[in-house]
């Protein structure tokens, strides 16, 4: 693998990620603004003095999106407000202001953000559609740059990130080396965990560690050559055509470990009967569905315990197990508890 080449392919993106990582480590905490559907609700959270908020009423009608889409690619845009340059997304978006002063448009208001500010826009909340610059006072000298994160478009897996630029009266999408897509289950779970933590508990020590780990892991994946550019994603098949139904099921399992997966549910996802699924799964994998699922959950839990500074209870939720069940299964597999496993790693780092 030519790591130096892959790094140079995404040099501006890597520079932005290193900037964010440095700021997080320097501060030792993360303060992320959480967008709300209404201005009054948004202002309940603590805002910095520079986070000026301005009301911007929505004037046009909401127009739901229509049309067919690939069965493996859920509709990511649910509706648009053409007169207001807004859209409603089915997936959460995380925005980082990396330079300049940005006025992030959300629902019926906008919030002023400076470099280092981070804002999460949950699914279903109207946001800018990217057709106009990200500031209120349009002037020839006005400029800002924003790094945007969102879940991958296939099964909601992996992670997409890109840099957008506002220059004068225009919004300019980033160049081909300023955006990428990674099909990576760990990144998908980190992003989902961060989004869930923020929406349910607000800023906390956990959100800081999740965000820092997300940035570190994303940068490492790009540097190791695992990232795809936008044109590669667009021209790639959404699912390899030679995958057998069972391989499709295994792929689905890998990317949905946090869900209460059952034989009936997964069989429906790939369009075969329970009987055929049970028979073919055992034939192709040499294992039962239950054993395979448990093995994948525990393997991923080991990765999280090793690489993420998350509470064990949170790790158990991210692999779809109750805390008690997780502890019992983990002990059976490793002859130690999750806490003991993590303590051993700290004493004997690899």
Beta strands, then each sheet from edge to edge (+ up, - down):
strand 1: 32-34
strand 2: 53-55
strand 3: 63-64
strand 4: 77-81
strand 5: 86-89
strand 6: 93-100
strand 7: 102-106
strand 8: 109-113
strand 9: 118-121
strand 10: 127-128
strand 11: 143-151
strand 12: 159-167
strand 13: 170-173
strand 14: 179-182
sheet 1: 1+ 9+ 6- 11+ 12- 13+
sheet 2: 1+ 9+ 6- 11+ 12- 14+
sheet 3: 2+ 8- 7+
sheet 4: 3+ 4- 5+ 10-
end
